[in-house]
Amino acid sequence: MYKILFFFSFFLFYSCQAQQNKALDNSHTELVIEANIDYHPTELPILLEKLSKEQIAFITKLTDADTSSYYIESRPVVFQVVQAVNDDNQTRWTRRINQATDVMIYALGEVKDSVLVDYGWIENEHGETVWKMEYHLTEYAGGDKRNRKQVEKFVLSPGSYTLKYVTNHSHATDNWEGNIPENVFNYGITVFNTKAIEKIQKEFE
């Protein structure tokens, strides 16, 4: 039953991208770099919204053979919040993961007066925060100077997790008040499954 739900959510996500990307095209679409601000672009390891039919078929094949908990051997993204809007408050969950899992956390948010106002964090099954966005760990994400990103390698220990992301009333997907950040589709937090992505990439090298 859970496997059916996994595939349904995965393909629903994929099928909705054309409509969502069209909406993005009607707003700020050009990445602008603020003068005198150091900027280092981040290349994401996989773009779910741009997977080819062949890549989707390969992921399906991997998942069919996957006996790991939460399909962690084949799931390219552990969980994510993307295209966060103003006054947002979103939560995502995992089922229990029975093995240590290497991930890359990519977080985009907004800062005002050196305080994050669009941000998120990860809690373990005991409600303890195991990772969070922190201003001193972020860097400029292109576009408006309020855009910040935090990119980290992290290990999820065995257990179940909750991802939370909140925004304030300004400068987000539904109402950019300034220029967009890099990788604008991923405004929010995406937790990439490093080893699963390596399998997919090797197949299509």
LUMSELO-132042 format. One line per field, with one value per atom (N, C-alpha, C): atom name; x, y, z; residue number from 1. Coordinates in nm, 4 decimals. Layout:
N
atom CA|...
xx X|...
yy Y|...
zz Z|...
n NUM|...
***
This chain:
205
atom N|CA|C|N|CA|C|N|CA|C|N|CA|C|N|CA|C|N|CA|C|N|CA|C|N|CA|C|N|CA|C|N|CA|C|N|CA|C|N|CA|C|N|CA|C|N|CA|C|N|CA|C|N|CA|C|N|CA|C|N|CA|C|N|CA|C|N|CA|C|N|CA|C|N|CA|C|N|CA|C|N|CA|C|N|CA|C|N|CA|C|N|CA|C|N|CA|C|N|CA|C|N|CA|C|N|CA|C|N|CA|C|N|CA|C|N|CA|C|N|CA|C|N|CA|C|N|CA|C|N|CA|C|N|CA|C|N|CA|C|N|CA|C|N|CA|C|N|CA|C|N|CA|C|N|CA|C|N|CA|C|N|CA|C|N|CA|C|N|CA|C|N|CA|C|N|CA|C|N|CA|C|N|CA|C|N|CA|C|N|CA|C|N|CA|C|N|CA|C|N|CA|C|N|CA|C|N|CA|C|N|CA|C|N|CA|C|N|CA|C|N|CA|C|N|CA|C|N|CA|C|N|CA|C|N|CA|C|N|CA|C|N|CA|C|N|CA|C|N|CA|C|N|CA|C|N|CA|C|N|CA|C|N|CA|C|N|CA|C|N|CA|C|N|CA|C|N|CA|C|N|CA|C|N|CA|C|N|CA|C|N|CA|C|N|CA|C|N|CA|C|N|CA|C|N|CA|C|N|CA|C|N|CA|C|N|CA|C|N|CA|C|N|CA|C|N|CA|C|N|CA|C|N|CA|C|N|CA|C|N|CA|C|N|CA|C|N|CA|C|N|CA|C|N|CA|C|N|CA|C|N|CA|C|N|CA|C|N|CA|C|N|CA|C|N|CA|C|N|CA|C|N|CA|C|N|CA|C|N|CA|C|N|CA|C|N|CA|C|N|CA|C|N|CA|C|N|CA|C|N|CA|C|N|CA|C|N|CA|C|N|CA|C|N|CA|C|N|CA|C|N|CA|C|N|CA|C|N|CA|C|N|CA|C|N|CA|C|N|CA|C|N|CA|C|N|CA|C|N|CA|C|N|CA|C|N|CA|C|N|CA|C|N|CA|C|N|CA|C|N|CA|C|N|CA|C|N|CA|C|N|CA|C|N|CA|C|N|CA|C|N|CA|C|N|CA|C|N|CA|C|N|CA|C|N|CA|C|N|CA|C|N|CA|C|N|CA|C|N|CA|C|N|CA|C|N|CA|C|N|CA|C|N|CA|C|N|CA|C|N|CA|C|N|CA|C|N|CA|C|N|CA|C|N|CA|C|N|CA|C|N|CA|C|N|CA|C|N|CA|C|N|CA|C|N|CA|C|N|CA|C|N|CA|C|N|CA|C|N|CA|C|N|CA|C|N|CA|C|N|CA|C|N|CA|C|N|CA|C|N|CA|C|N|CA|C|N|CA|C|N|CA|C|N|CA|C|N|CA|C|N|CA|C|N|CA|C|N|CA|C|N|CA|C|N|CA|C|N|CA|C|N|CA|C|N|CA|C|N|CA|C|N|CA|C|N|CA|C|N|CA|C|N|CA|C|N|CA|C|N|CA|C|N|CA|C|N|CA|C|N|CA|C|N|CA|C|N|CA|C|N|CA|C|N|CA|C
xx 0.0837|0.0000|0.0872|0.1919|0.2779|0.3507|0.3887|0.4591|0.3688|0.2424|0.1474|0.1409|0.1352|0.1310|0.2576|0.3723|0.4998|0.4993|0.4597|0.4582|0.3565|0.2408|0.1386|0.1915|0.2552|0.3064|0.4196|0.5041|0.6179|0.5696|0.4777|0.4313|0.3373|0.2632|0.1825|0.2728|0.3825|0.4808|0.5327|0.5709|0.6295|0.5279|0.4052|0.3047|0.2601|0.2802|0.2372|0.3409|0.4602|0.5680|0.5441|0.4877|0.4675|0.3796|0.2715|0.1813|0.2488|0.3264|0.3922|0.5019|0.5772|0.6847|0.6294|0.5119|0.4477|0.4127|0.3668|0.3348|0.4601|0.5712|0.6967|0.7391|0.7113|0.7517|0.6848|0.5733|0.5014|0.5568|0.6592|0.7180|0.8631|0.9432|1.0846|1.1524|1.2055|1.2647|1.4149|1.4698|1.6127|1.6876|1.7907|1.8701|1.9624|1.9493|2.0298|2.1218|2.2479|2.3429|2.3640|2.3419|2.3629|2.5101|2.5354|2.6724|2.7394|2.8678|2.9508|2.9102|2.8348|2.8023|2.8616|2.9412|3.0060|2.9005|2.9080|2.8069|2.8718|2.8318|2.8795|2.7577|2.7304|2.6107|2.6181|2.5029|2.4933|2.4260|2.4937|2.4342|2.3702|2.2417|2.1714|2.2025|2.2084|2.2459|2.1415|2.0157|1.9097|1.7930|1.7239|1.6075|1.4857|1.4055|1.2906|1.1959|1.1835|1.0888|1.1358|1.2616|1.3149|1.3595|1.3142|1.3497|1.2912|1.3711|1.3220|1.2384|1.1649|1.0868|1.1786|1.2986|1.3944|1.4431|1.4673|1.5120|1.4021|1.2787|1.1663|1.1522|1.1665|1.1562|1.2660|1.3870|1.4971|1.4744|1.4250|1.3943|1.2857|1.1869|1.0812|1.1397|1.2329|1.2987|1.3767|1.4487|1.5235|1.4300|1.3198|1.2258|1.1591|1.1304|1.0694|1.1575|1.2894|1.3835|1.4296|1.3781|1.4265|1.3531|1.4276|1.3689|1.4055|1.4744|1.5141|1.3940|1.4009|1.2929|1.2817|1.1588|1.1285|1.1901|1.2242|1.2856|1.4092|1.4877|1.5981|1.7105|1.7154|1.8183|1.7872|1.6635|1.6252|1.5580|1.5226|1.4505|1.5487|1.5407|1.6387|1.6262|1.5052|1.4834|1.4146|1.4729|1.4149|1.2833|1.2834|1.1619|1.1979|1.0947|1.1219|0.9985|1.0229|0.9226|0.9757|0.9015|0.9450|0.8354|0.8757|0.7835|0.7025|0.7708|0.7049|0.6509|0.5334|0.4657|0.4645|0.4091|0.3991|0.3087|0.3423|0.2642|0.2439|0.3505|0.3458|0.3881|0.3373|0.3781|0.3579|0.4653|0.4537|0.5336|0.4834|0.5472|0.5506|0.6643|0.6786|0.7343|0.7018|0.7465|0.8150|0.8984|0.9465|0.8883|0.8838|0.8657|1.0010|1.0082|1.1340|1.2385|1.3578|1.4725|1.5627|1.5952|1.6676|1.8180|1.8685|2.0119|2.0570|2.1827|2.2382|2.2365|2.1915|2.1714|2.2405|2.3328|2.4017|2.3086|2.2977|2.2116|2.2843|2.2322|2.2720|2.1481|2.1591|2.0463|2.0651|1.9646|1.9682|1.8498|1.8793|1.7744|1.7831|1.6697|1.6593|1.5627|1.5961|1.5082|1.5321|1.4688|1.4770|1.5314|1.6101|1.6651|1.6290|1.6029|1.5832|1.6604|1.7463|1.8247|1.8996|1.9615|2.0433|1.9628|1.8316|1.7447|1.6689|1.6706|1.5962|1.4468|1.3708|1.2257|1.1531|1.2200|1.1740|1.2803|1.2461|1.3491|1.2857|1.3703|1.3174|1.4153|1.3689|1.4508|1.4024|1.4820|1.4489|1.4478|1.3438|1.3332|1.3378|1.3913|1.3879|1.2563|1.2430|1.1161|1.0857|1.1844|1.1639|1.1334|1.1201|1.0908|1.2131|1.3317|1.4555|1.5015|1.5467|1.5970|1.7373|1.7528|1.8827|1.9541|1.8780|1.9366|1.8444|1.9038|1.8204|1.8975|1.8229|1.8822|1.9261|2.0488|2.1016|2.1701|2.1444|2.1927|2.3434|2.4203|2.5665|2.6180|2.5313|2.5703|2.5201|2.4442|2.3894|2.4821|2.4553|2.5269|2.4289|2.4729|2.3907|2.3509|2.2229|2.1685|2.1327|2.1896|2.1576|2.0279|2.0067|1.8848|1.8848|1.7704|1.7566|1.8519|1.9032|1.9997|1.9383|1.8055|1.7402|1.7495|1.7798|1.7828|1.9062|1.8848|1.9950|1.9795|2.0915|2.0887|2.1824|2.1511|2.2361|2.2488|2.3713|2.3986|2.4915|2.4464|2.5260|2.5160|2.6256|2.6216|2.5844|2.5002|2.4484|2.4222|2.4207|2.3887|2.2647|2.1604|2.0412|2.0646|2.0708|2.0853|1.9555|1.9583|1.8336|1.7265|1.6057|1.4956|1.3975|1.2984|1.2021|1.2168|1.1814|1.2118|1.0949|1.0963|0.9973|1.0704|1.0308|1.0846|0.9799|1.0205|0.9283|0.9861|0.8968|0.9393|0.8316|0.8731|0.7789|0.8272|0.7335|0.7668|0.6887|0.7349|0.6594|0.5686|0.5304|0.4297|0.4893|0.6224|0.6809|0.7797|0.7986|0.9066|0.9148|0.8219|0.8232|0.7603|0.7374|0.6997|0.5778|0.4778|0.3568|0.3659|0.4755|0.4842|0.6286|0.7108|0.8489|0.8535|0.9016|0.9111|1.0414|1.1377|1.2643|1.3003|1.4228|1.4658|1.4736|1.4444|1.4374|1.5758|1.5820|1.7092|1.7414|1.8595|1.8954|1.8014|1.7923|1.7121|1.5756|1.5079|1.3896|1.2802|1.2723|1.1710|1.1867|1.3108|1.3403|1.3316|1.2586|1.2465|1.1794|1.2553|1.2150|1.3346|1.3123|1.4209|1.4037|1.5124|1.5149|1.6272|1.5958|1.6943|1.7224|1.8360|1.8739|1.9402|1.9031|1.9589|2.0824|2.2001|2.3237|2.3495|2.3429|2.3780|2.2769|2.1503|2.0484|2.0681|2.1012|2.1245|2.2467|2.3503|2.4701|2.4354|2.3450|2.3012|2.2343|2.1484|2.0778|2.1747|2.2665|2.3621|2.4537|2.4983|2.5859|2.5149|2.3868|2.3107|2.3027|2.3077|2.2863|2.4100|2.5261|2.6512|2.6797
yy -0.1205|0.0000|0.1255|0.1248|0.2426|0.2644|0.1538|0.1674|0.2338|0.2012|0.2651|0.4142|0.4519|0.5927|0.6651|0.5944|0.6547|0.6872|0.5897|0.6127|0.7201|0.7193|0.8202|0.9603|0.9790|1.1118|1.1519|1.0550|1.0852|1.1304|1.0566|1.0914|1.2116|1.2313|1.3518|1.4736|1.4638|1.5727|1.6014|1.4974|1.5142|1.5744|1.5289|1.5728|1.7169|1.7683|1.9048|2.0101|1.9670|2.0637|2.1590|2.1126|2.1998|2.3183|2.2905|2.3977|2.4926|2.4382|2.5225|2.6064|2.5462|2.6194|2.7306|2.7072|2.8114|2.9305|2.9027|3.0115|3.0902|3.0206|3.0888|3.1795|3.1373|3.2148|3.3513|3.3650|3.4912|3.5917|3.5498|3.6370|3.6628|3.7026|3.7284|3.5976|3.5891|3.4629|3.4718|3.5908|3.6071|3.6229|3.5397|3.5505|3.6709|3.7645|3.8858|3.8804|3.9181|3.9165|4.0587|4.0794|4.2114|4.2503|4.3748|4.4238|4.4192|4.3879|4.3889|4.2846|4.1818|4.0724|3.9443|3.8752|3.7524|3.6453|3.5800|3.4807|3.3557|3.2406|3.1118|3.0261|3.0043|2.9274|2.7827|2.7256|2.5860|2.5046|2.3993|2.3079|2.1925|2.1734|2.0685|1.9322|1.8270|1.6944|1.6297|1.6676|1.6148|1.7123|1.7252|1.8122|1.7253|1.6990|1.6105|1.6630|1.7956|1.8532|1.8409|1.7975|1.7866|1.6442|1.5465|1.4077|1.3649|1.2909|1.2357|1.1108|1.0653|0.9416|0.8241|0.8244|0.7157|0.7156|0.8333|0.8420|0.7982|0.8377|0.7953|0.6429|0.5863|0.4408|0.3709|0.4273|0.3669|0.3752|0.4891|0.5025|0.4027|0.3850|0.2869|0.1461|0.1146|-0.0161|-0.0342|0.0696|0.0623|0.0396|0.1123|0.1027|-0.0345|-0.0906|-0.2242|-0.3282|-0.3080|-0.4040|-0.3629|-0.2518|-0.1943|-0.2544|-0.3151|-0.3723|-0.2911|-0.1796|-0.0982|-0.0217|0.0147|0.0916|0.2278|0.2712|0.4011|0.4113|0.2970|0.2921|0.3833|0.3835|0.4776|0.4443|0.3215|0.2860|0.3422|0.3815|0.4272|0.5643|0.6170|0.7450|0.8609|0.9360|1.0430|1.1610|1.1860|1.2929|1.2335|1.2544|1.1979|1.2663|1.3981|1.4787|1.6222|1.7031|1.8403|1.9279|2.0573|2.1621|2.2526|2.2686|2.3553|2.4562|2.5649|2.6724|2.7234|2.7420|2.7966|2.9359|2.9653|3.0925|3.1780|3.2975|3.3855|3.3249|3.3534|3.3054|3.1547|3.0855|2.9403|2.8717|2.7515|2.6691|2.5239|2.4615|2.3288|2.2253|2.1032|1.9923|1.8697|1.7999|1.6735|1.5698|1.4417|1.3352|1.2237|1.1485|1.0212|0.9083|0.7904|0.6713|0.6374|0.5357|0.5033|0.4585|0.5161|0.4784|0.3904|0.2713|0.1747|0.1741|0.2718|0.2765|0.4219|0.4460|0.5808|0.6202|0.7412|0.7852|0.9185|0.9192|1.0432|1.1303|1.2560|1.3474|1.4798|1.5523|1.6909|1.7757|1.8680|1.9553|2.0879|2.1249|2.2512|2.3346|2.4466|2.5301|2.6717|2.7248|2.8635|2.9363|3.0610|3.1376|3.2862|3.3604|3.5059|3.5546|3.6628|3.7224|3.8700|3.9192|4.0623|4.1004|4.2001|4.2482|4.1334|4.0494|3.9365|3.8307|3.8279|3.7271|3.6548|3.5225|3.4456|3.4563|3.4919|3.5016|3.3973|3.3414|3.2221|3.1167|3.0097|2.9156|2.7824|2.6839|2.5548|2.4759|2.3578|2.2732|2.1287|2.0365|1.8933|1.8448|1.7708|1.7115|1.5600|1.4956|1.3496|1.3035|1.1734|1.1173|1.1563|1.2138|1.2582|1.4083|1.4705|1.6128|1.7008|1.6421|1.7175|1.7711|1.8947|1.9536|1.9010|1.8329|1.7755|1.8569|1.9437|2.0344|2.1534|2.2707|2.3887|2.4919|2.5789|2.6931|2.7939|2.8405|2.9416|3.0488|3.1741|3.2828|3.2772|3.2479|3.2494|3.1358|3.0397|2.9295|2.9495|3.0561|3.0808|3.1711|3.1769|3.2679|3.3244|3.4255|3.4918|3.3930|3.3969|3.2996|3.3626|3.4785|3.5450|3.6227|3.7117|3.7918|3.8964|3.9181|4.0156|3.9824|4.0844|4.0611|3.9873|3.9780|3.9029|3.7517|3.7093|3.5668|3.5006|3.3969|3.3262|3.1756|3.1056|2.9599|2.8955|2.7730|2.6929|2.5560|2.5160|2.3891|2.3074|2.1870|2.1062|1.9585|1.8886|1.7432|1.7022|1.5989|1.5595|1.4095|1.3476|1.2055|1.1906|1.1320|1.0985|0.9634|0.9612|0.8355|0.7567|0.6261|0.5489|0.6137|0.6206|0.6840|0.7450|0.8160|0.8864|1.0363|1.1153|1.2584|1.3435|1.4694|1.5683|1.6909|1.7362|1.8583|1.9680|2.0836|2.1954|2.3201|2.3979|2.5212|2.6267|2.7465|2.8564|2.9813|3.0680|3.1941|3.3077|3.4304|3.5460|3.5954|3.7207|3.7721|3.8310|3.8238|3.8939|3.8070|3.8386|3.7871|3.6348|3.5709|3.4254|3.3904|3.2635|3.2155|3.2859|3.3140|3.3747|3.5263|3.5869|3.7331|3.7782|3.7611|3.8063|3.9586|4.0174|4.1638|4.2139|4.1243|4.1567|4.0439|4.0443|3.9410|3.8042|3.7019|3.5650|3.5125|3.4113|3.3456|3.2411|3.1834|3.0717|2.9543|2.8630|2.7408|2.7731|2.8710|2.9287|2.8251|2.7211|2.6174|2.5553|2.5482|2.4825|2.5764|2.6878|2.7785|2.7035|2.6801|2.5942|2.5085|2.3814|2.2897|2.1581|2.1101|1.9789|1.8962|1.7739|1.6835|1.5735|1.5860|1.4935|1.3682|1.2527|1.1240|1.0942|1.1176|1.1174|0.9871|0.8751|0.7464|0.7037|0.7282|0.6933|0.7749|0.9022|0.9872|0.9399|0.8945|0.8427|0.7239|0.6373|0.5242|0.5721|0.6711|0.7240|0.7907|0.8687|0.9395|0.8443|0.7363|0.6397|0.5728|0.5503|0.4868|0.5763|0.7079|0.7994|0.8811|0.8364|0.9033|0.8842
zz 0.0000|0.0000|0.0000|0.0860|0.0926|-0.0389|-0.1048|-0.2326|-0.3360|-0.3364|-0.4277|-0.3996|-0.2723|-0.2360|-0.2770|-0.2637|-0.3037|-0.4515|-0.5351|-0.6789|-0.7167|-0.6505|-0.6812|-0.6534|-0.5372|-0.5023|-0.5947|-0.6331|-0.7205|-0.8578|-0.9175|-1.0514|-1.0496|-0.9407|-0.9286|-0.9258|-0.8502|-0.8461|-0.9862|-1.0568|-1.1904|-1.2874|-1.2826|-1.3791|-1.3555|-1.2356|-1.2046|-1.2436|-1.2828|-1.3018|-1.4177|-1.5286|-1.6439|-1.6069|-1.5346|-1.4950|-1.3971|-1.3017|-1.2031|-1.2671|-1.3578|-1.4236|-1.5112|-1.5728|-1.6531|-1.5662|-1.4438|-1.3516|-1.3157|-1.2984|-1.2689|-1.3832|-1.5077|-1.6236|-1.6287|-1.5570|-1.5585|-1.4583|-1.3807|-1.2809|-1.3158|-1.2158|-1.2373|-1.2762|-1.3966|-1.4413|-1.4624|-1.4598|-1.4843|-1.3523|-1.3335|-1.2127|-1.2247|-1.1317|-1.1297|-1.0083|-1.0276|-0.9175|-0.8675|-0.7372|-0.6783|-0.6876|-0.7184|-0.7269|-0.5898|-0.5899|-0.4695|-0.3661|-0.4077|-0.3174|-0.3750|-0.2954|-0.3402|-0.3647|-0.4800|-0.5167|-0.5741|-0.5220|-0.5703|-0.6050|-0.7339|-0.7720|-0.7248|-0.6946|-0.6526|-0.7617|-0.8063|-0.9027|-0.8259|-0.8456|-0.7729|-0.8340|-0.7512|-0.8020|-0.8915|-0.8764|-0.9622|-0.9594|-1.0714|-1.0808|-1.1102|-1.0109|-1.0288|-1.1355|-1.1430|-1.2377|-1.3816|-1.4027|-1.5379|-1.5728|-1.4971|-1.5268|-1.6616|-1.7363|-1.8621|-1.8343|-1.9362|-1.9219|-1.8932|-1.9522|-1.9305|-1.7856|-1.7295|-1.5908|-1.4942|-1.5236|-1.4391|-1.4437|-1.5633|-1.5775|-1.4989|-1.5002|-1.4270|-1.2765|-1.2287|-1.0865|-1.0462|-1.1324|-1.1063|-1.0957|-1.1849|-1.1822|-1.0525|-1.0107|-0.8853|-0.7668|-0.7664|-0.6546|-0.6495|-0.7668|-0.7715|-0.7030|-0.7113|-0.6522|-0.5126|-0.4631|-0.3378|-0.2181|-0.1289|-0.0073|0.1168|0.0979|0.2131|0.2682|0.3953|0.4561|0.3909|0.3669|0.3046|0.1653|0.1039|-0.0303|-0.0385|0.0699|0.0790|-0.0184|-0.0700|-0.1684|-0.3073|-0.3310|-0.4651|-0.4673|-0.3536|-0.3467|-0.3660|-0.4761|-0.4995|-0.4034|-0.3550|-0.2585|-0.1363|-0.0196|0.1027|0.1346|0.1379|0.1461|0.1116|0.0835|0.0426|0.0566|0.0716|0.0555|-0.0540|-0.1638|-0.2728|-0.3050|-0.3725|-0.4110|-0.2918|-0.1799|-0.0617|-0.0922|-0.0406|-0.0666|0.0597|0.0481|0.1647|0.2725|0.3979|0.5129|0.5070|0.4738|0.4586|0.5882|0.6068|0.7217|0.6796|0.6307|0.5722|0.6506|0.6481|0.7187|0.6288|0.6295|0.5580|0.6554|0.6298|0.7186|0.6397|0.7081|0.6541|0.7375|0.6786|0.7600|0.8187|0.9013|0.9679|0.8666|0.8788|0.7981|0.8845|0.8356|0.9178|0.8967|0.8214|0.7990|0.7886|0.8249|0.8119|0.6645|0.6359|0.4979|0.4739|0.3776|0.3405|0.2568|0.2948|0.2214|0.1963|0.0986|0.0749|0.0995|0.1924|0.2241|0.1509|0.0727|-0.0015|0.0441|0.1080|0.1647|0.1115|0.0686|0.0258|0.1183|0.1514|0.2379|0.2252|0.3130|0.3119|0.4453|0.4384|0.5599|0.5648|0.6857|0.7092|0.8346|0.8215|0.9353|1.0040|0.9227|0.9707|1.0466|1.0234|1.0853|0.9749|0.9752|0.8769|0.9038|0.7997|0.8137|0.7280|0.6284|0.5570|0.5826|0.6514|0.6967|0.7376|0.7655|0.8062|0.8906|0.9327|1.0186|1.0084|1.0624|1.0635|1.2077|1.2431|1.3764|1.3667|1.4703|1.4758|1.5375|1.5561|1.6049|1.7484|1.8177|1.9561|1.9630|1.8456|1.8433|1.8627|1.8582|1.8746|1.7384|1.7355|1.6115|1.5838|1.4700|1.4347|1.3275|1.2597|1.1590|1.1454|1.1208|1.0985|1.0178|0.9517|0.8839|0.9892|0.9744|1.0649|0.9821|1.0154|0.9315|0.9092|1.0134|0.9999|0.9121|0.8790|0.7911|0.6480|0.6261|0.4925|0.4117|0.2811|0.1929|0.0910|0.0223|-0.0783|-0.1874|-0.2272|-0.3230|-0.4566|-0.4871|-0.6128|-0.6032|-0.7012|-0.7023|-0.5922|-0.5316|-0.4241|-0.3091|-0.2440|-0.1356|-0.0168|-0.0110|0.0961|0.0752|-0.0483|-0.0792|-0.0180|0.0602|0.1250|0.1024|0.1035|0.0880|0.1891|0.2228|0.3109|0.2473|0.2185|0.1507|0.2392|0.2780|0.3700|0.3368|0.3615|0.3638|0.5054|0.5157|0.6464|0.6443|0.7600|0.7706|0.8577|0.7992|0.8766|0.9436|1.0745|1.1482|1.1382|1.1656|1.1628|1.2494|1.1957|1.2666|1.1684|1.2178|1.1337|1.1573|1.0556|1.0591|1.0115|1.0559|1.0160|0.9635|0.8464|0.7869|0.8001|0.8515|0.8670|0.7995|0.7385|0.6715|0.6893|0.7275|0.7506|0.6775|0.6403|0.5752|0.6396|0.6130|0.6591|0.5452|0.5480|0.4546|0.3280|0.3105|0.1964|0.1195|-0.0085|-0.0926|-0.0915|-0.1615|-0.1752|-0.3102|-0.3340|-0.4665|-0.5251|-0.4452|-0.5001|-0.5153|-0.4657|-0.4704|-0.4477|-0.5502|-0.5381|-0.5400|-0.4335|-0.4263|-0.4883|-0.5034|-0.5670|-0.6608|-0.7108|-0.8036|-0.7359|-0.8152|-0.7640|-0.7269|-0.6386|-0.6088|-0.7151|-0.7074|-0.7938|-0.7671|-0.8645|-0.8464|-0.7839|-0.8421|-0.7784|-0.7528|-0.8367|-0.8133|-0.6745|-0.6260|-0.4988|-0.3788|-0.3933|-0.2785|-0.1639|-0.0578|0.0526|0.0914|0.1153|0.1516|0.0772|0.0190|-0.0451|0.0173|0.0565|0.1152|0.0134|-0.0560|-0.1621|-0.1039|-0.1582|-0.1159|-0.2013|-0.1471|-0.2243|-0.2983|-0.2287|-0.2898|-0.3955|-0.3718|-0.4709|-0.5980|-0.5833|-0.6996|-0.7767|-0.7067|-0.7741|-0.8637|-0.8189|-0.9008|-1.0287|-1.0170|-1.1336|-1.2298|-1.1750|-1.2605|-1.3359|-1.2716|-1.3369|-1.4555|-1.4410|-1.5471|-1.6709|-1.6504|-1.7626|-1.7967|-1.7542|-1.7914|-1.9406
n 1|1|1|2|2|2|3|3|3|4|4|4|5|5|5|6|6|6|7|7|7|8|8|8|9|9|9|10|10|10|11|11|11|12|12|12|13|13|13|14|14|14|15|15|15|16|16|16|17|17|17|18|18|18|19|19|19|20|20|20|21|21|21|22|22|22|23|23|23|24|24|24|25|25|25|26|26|26|27|27|27|28|28|28|29|29|29|30|30|30|31|31|31|32|32|32|33|33|33|34|34|34|35|35|35|36|36|36|37|37|37|38|38|38|39|39|39|40|40|40|41|41|41|42|42|42|43|43|43|44|44|44|45|45|45|46|46|46|47|47|47|48|48|48|49|49|49|50|50|50|51|51|51|52|52|52|53|53|53|54|54|54|55|55|55|56|56|56|57|57|57|58|58|58|59|59|59|60|60|60|61|61|61|62|62|62|63|63|63|64|64|64|65|65|65|66|66|66|67|67|67|68|68|68|69|69|69|70|70|70|71|71|71|72|72|72|73|73|73|74|74|74|75|75|75|76|76|76|77|77|77|78|78|78|79|79|79|80|80|80|81|81|81|82|82|82|83|83|83|84|84|84|85|85|85|86|86|86|87|87|87|88|88|88|89|89|89|90|90|90|91|91|91|92|92|92|93|93|93|94|94|94|95|95|95|96|96|96|97|97|97|98|98|98|99|99|99|100|100|100|101|101|101|102|102|102|103|103|103|104|104|104|105|105|105|106|106|106|107|107|107|108|108|108|109|109|109|110|110|110|111|111|111|112|112|112|113|113|113|114|114|114|115|115|115|116|116|116|117|117|117|118|118|118|119|119|119|120|120|120|121|121|121|122|122|122|123|123|123|124|124|124|125|125|125|126|126|126|127|127|127|128|128|128|129|129|129|130|130|130|131|131|131|132|132|132|133|133|133|134|134|134|135|135|135|136|136|136|137|137|137|138|138|138|139|139|139|140|140|140|141|141|141|142|142|142|143|143|143|144|144|144|145|145|145|146|146|146|147|147|147|148|148|148|149|149|149|150|150|150|151|151|151|152|152|152|153|153|153|154|154|154|155|155|155|156|156|156|157|157|157|158|158|158|159|159|159|160|160|160|161|161|161|162|162|162|163|163|163|164|164|164|165|165|165|166|166|166|167|167|167|168|168|168|169|169|169|170|170|170|171|171|171|172|172|172|173|173|173|174|174|174|175|175|175|176|176|176|177|177|177|178|178|178|179|179|179|180|180|180|181|181|181|182|182|182|183|183|183|184|184|184|185|185|185|186|186|186|187|187|187|188|188|188|189|189|189|190|190|190|191|191|191|192|192|192|193|193|193|194|194|194|195|195|195|196|196|196|197|197|197|198|198|198|199|199|199|200|200|200|201|201|201|202|202|202|203|203|203|204|204|204|205|205|205
***
